[in-house]
């Protein structure tokens, strides 16, 4: 029974991480990413708590970001 409970707990824990998504932000011309602007990414309704946002290096400045 203890093994089943441990398996069930680990299964539930892994399911919660399966829903998290990685979003890419890159403003380099020709690079395909989810967003080209950090502010747009953060304020987008599809980006949820627990998701990861990768802001990729670019020769072009992303500018100031206000996270309010």
mmCIF file of the C-alpha atoms, coordinates in Angstrom:
data_MODEL
# 
_entry.id   MODEL 
# 
loop_
_atom_site.group_PDB 
_atom_site.id 
_atom_site.type_symbol 
_atom_site.label_atom_id 
_atom_site.label_alt_id 
_atom_site.label_comp_id 
_atom_site.label_asym_id 
_atom_site.label_entity_id 
_atom_site.label_seq_id 
_atom_site.pdbx_PDB_ins_code 
_atom_site.Cartn_x 
_atom_site.Cartn_y 
_atom_site.Cartn_z 
_atom_site.occupancy 
_atom_site.B_iso_or_equiv 
_atom_site.pdbx_formal_charge 
_atom_site.auth_seq_id 
_atom_site.auth_comp_id 
_atom_site.auth_asym_id 
_atom_site.auth_atom_id 
_atom_site.pdbx_PDB_model_num 
ATOM 1  C CA . UNK A 1 1  ? 0.000  0.000  0.000   1.00 0.00 ? 1  UNK A CA 1 
ATOM 2  C CA . UNK A 1 2  ? 2.866  2.378  0.815   1.00 0.00 ? 2  UNK A CA 1 
ATOM 3  C CA . UNK A 1 3  ? 4.396  1.785  -2.619  1.00 0.00 ? 3  UNK A CA 1 
ATOM 4  C CA . UNK A 1 4  ? 1.073  2.614  -4.266  1.00 0.00 ? 4  UNK A CA 1 
ATOM 5  C CA . UNK A 1 5  ? 0.723  5.849  -2.284  1.00 0.00 ? 5  UNK A CA 1 
ATOM 6  C CA . UNK A 1 6  ? 4.285  6.853  -3.176  1.00 0.00 ? 6  UNK A CA 1 
ATOM 7  C CA . UNK A 1 7  ? 3.644  6.082  -6.850  1.00 0.00 ? 7  UNK A CA 1 
ATOM 8  C CA . UNK A 1 8  ? 0.383  8.047  -6.784  1.00 0.00 ? 8  UNK A CA 1 
ATOM 9  C CA . UNK A 1 9  ? 2.040  11.055 -5.123  1.00 0.00 ? 9  UNK A CA 1 
ATOM 10 C CA . UNK A 1 10 ? 4.914  11.080 -7.613  1.00 0.00 ? 10 UNK A CA 1 
ATOM 11 C CA . UNK A 1 11 ? 2.506  10.698 -10.519 1.00 0.00 ? 11 UNK A CA 1 
ATOM 12 C CA . UNK A 1 12 ? 0.440  13.672 -9.372  1.00 0.00 ? 12 UNK A CA 1 
ATOM 13 C CA . UNK A 1 13 ? 3.572  15.766 -8.852  1.00 0.00 ? 13 UNK A CA 1 
ATOM 14 C CA . UNK A 1 14 ? 4.801  15.003 -12.356 1.00 0.00 ? 14 UNK A CA 1 
ATOM 15 C CA . UNK A 1 15 ? 1.410  15.816 -13.897 1.00 0.00 ? 15 UNK A CA 1 
ATOM 16 C CA . UNK A 1 16 ? 1.515  19.347 -12.514 1.00 0.00 ? 16 UNK A CA 1 
ATOM 17 C CA . UNK A 1 17 ? 4.836  20.006 -14.268 1.00 0.00 ? 17 UNK A CA 1 
ATOM 18 C CA . UNK A 1 18 ? 3.592  18.572 -17.557 1.00 0.00 ? 18 UNK A CA 1 
ATOM 19 C CA . UNK A 1 19 ? 1.224  21.503 -17.913 1.00 0.00 ? 19 UNK A CA 1 
ATOM 20 C CA . UNK A 1 20 ? 3.989  24.103 -17.640 1.00 0.00 ? 20 UNK A CA 1 
ATOM 21 C CA . UNK A 1 21 ? 5.164  25.567 -20.931 1.00 0.00 ? 21 UNK A CA 1 
ATOM 22 C CA . UNK A 1 22 ? 8.393  27.209 -22.051 1.00 0.00 ? 22 UNK A CA 1 
ATOM 23 C CA . UNK A 1 23 ? 7.910  30.472 -23.966 1.00 0.00 ? 23 UNK A CA 1 
ATOM 24 C CA . UNK A 1 24 ? 10.655 31.959 -26.152 1.00 0.00 ? 24 UNK A CA 1 
ATOM 25 C CA . UNK A 1 25 ? 11.201 35.697 -26.545 1.00 0.00 ? 25 UNK A CA 1 
ATOM 26 C CA . UNK A 1 26 ? 13.551 36.750 -29.356 1.00 0.00 ? 26 UNK A CA 1 
ATOM 27 C CA . UNK A 1 27 ? 13.490 39.993 -31.327 1.00 0.00 ? 27 UNK A CA 1 
ATOM 28 C CA . UNK A 1 28 ? 16.147 39.022 -33.880 1.00 0.00 ? 28 UNK A CA 1 
ATOM 29 C CA . UNK A 1 29 ? 14.821 39.305 -37.434 1.00 0.00 ? 29 UNK A CA 1 
ATOM 30 C CA . UNK A 1 30 ? 14.357 35.865 -38.993 1.00 0.00 ? 30 UNK A CA 1 
ATOM 31 C CA . UNK A 1 31 ? 14.278 33.946 -35.703 1.00 0.00 ? 31 UNK A CA 1 
ATOM 32 C CA . UNK A 1 32 ? 10.992 32.177 -35.039 1.00 0.00 ? 32 UNK A CA 1 
ATOM 33 C CA . UNK A 1 33 ? 9.976  32.537 -31.375 1.00 0.00 ? 33 UNK A CA 1 
ATOM 34 C CA . UNK A 1 34 ? 6.721  32.781 -29.433 1.00 0.00 ? 34 UNK A CA 1 
ATOM 35 C CA . UNK A 1 35 ? 7.148  36.523 -28.775 1.00 0.00 ? 35 UNK A CA 1 
ATOM 36 C CA . UNK A 1 36 ? 9.371  39.391 -29.937 1.00 0.00 ? 36 UNK A CA 1 
ATOM 37 C CA . UNK A 1 37 ? 8.630  41.631 -26.941 1.00 0.00 ? 37 UNK A CA 1 
ATOM 38 C CA . UNK A 1 38 ? 9.006  40.806 -23.238 1.00 0.00 ? 38 UNK A CA 1 
ATOM 39 C CA . UNK A 1 39 ? 6.075  42.959 -22.126 1.00 0.00 ? 39 UNK A CA 1 
ATOM 40 C CA . UNK A 1 40 ? 3.744  41.296 -24.622 1.00 0.00 ? 40 UNK A CA 1 
ATOM 41 C CA . UNK A 1 41 ? 4.829  37.878 -23.393 1.00 0.00 ? 41 UNK A CA 1 
ATOM 42 C CA . UNK A 1 42 ? 4.312  38.667 -19.718 1.00 0.00 ? 42 UNK A CA 1 
ATOM 43 C CA . UNK A 1 43 ? 0.888  40.244 -20.257 1.00 0.00 ? 43 UNK A CA 1 
ATOM 44 C CA . UNK A 1 44 ? -0.368 37.506 -22.606 1.00 0.00 ? 44 UNK A CA 1 
ATOM 45 C CA . UNK A 1 45 ? -3.223 35.451 -21.149 1.00 0.00 ? 45 UNK A CA 1 
ATOM 46 C CA . UNK A 1 46 ? -1.715 32.194 -22.428 1.00 0.00 ? 46 UNK A CA 1 
ATOM 47 C CA . UNK A 1 47 ? 1.406  32.612 -20.282 1.00 0.00 ? 47 UNK A CA 1 
ATOM 48 C CA . UNK A 1 48 ? 0.488  31.165 -16.903 1.00 0.00 ? 48 UNK A CA 1 
ATOM 49 C CA . UNK A 1 49 ? 2.010  30.894 -13.436 1.00 0.00 ? 49 UNK A CA 1 
ATOM 50 C CA . UNK A 1 50 ? 4.542  28.081 -13.480 1.00 0.00 ? 50 UNK A CA 1 
ATOM 51 C CA . UNK A 1 51 ? 5.524  28.659 -17.106 1.00 0.00 ? 51 UNK A CA 1 
ATOM 52 C CA . UNK A 1 52 ? 9.118  29.500 -18.011 1.00 0.00 ? 52 UNK A CA 1 
ATOM 53 C CA . UNK A 1 53 ? 10.038 32.509 -20.164 1.00 0.00 ? 53 UNK A CA 1 
ATOM 54 C CA . UNK A 1 54 ? 13.366 32.325 -22.010 1.00 0.00 ? 54 UNK A CA 1 
ATOM 55 C CA . UNK A 1 55 ? 14.576 35.767 -23.072 1.00 0.00 ? 55 UNK A CA 1 
ATOM 56 C CA . UNK A 1 56 ? 17.143 34.966 -25.719 1.00 0.00 ? 56 UNK A CA 1 
ATOM 57 C CA . UNK A 1 57 ? 20.228 37.087 -26.459 1.00 0.00 ? 57 UNK A CA 1 
ATOM 58 C CA . UNK A 1 58 ? 19.854 39.671 -29.197 1.00 0.00 ? 58 UNK A CA 1 
ATOM 59 C CA . UNK A 1 59 ? 21.894 42.479 -30.733 1.00 0.00 ? 59 UNK A CA 1 
ATOM 60 C CA . UNK A 1 60 ? 18.706 44.573 -30.543 1.00 0.00 ? 60 UNK A CA 1 
ATOM 61 C CA . UNK A 1 61 ? 17.725 45.907 -27.119 1.00 0.00 ? 61 UNK A CA 1 
ATOM 62 C CA . UNK A 1 62 ? 14.483 44.650 -25.631 1.00 0.00 ? 62 UNK A CA 1 
ATOM 63 C CA . UNK A 1 63 ? 14.094 48.011 -23.874 1.00 0.00 ? 63 UNK A CA 1 
ATOM 64 C CA . UNK A 1 64 ? 12.796 48.562 -20.380 1.00 0.00 ? 64 UNK A CA 1 
ATOM 65 C CA . UNK A 1 65 ? 10.342 46.047 -18.950 1.00 0.00 ? 65 UNK A CA 1 
ATOM 66 C CA . UNK A 1 66 ? 7.705  47.006 -16.397 1.00 0.00 ? 66 UNK A CA 1 
ATOM 67 C CA . UNK A 1 67 ? 6.386  43.973 -14.471 1.00 0.00 ? 67 UNK A CA 1 
ATOM 68 C CA . UNK A 1 68 ? 3.601  45.715 -12.568 1.00 0.00 ? 68 UNK A CA 1 
# 
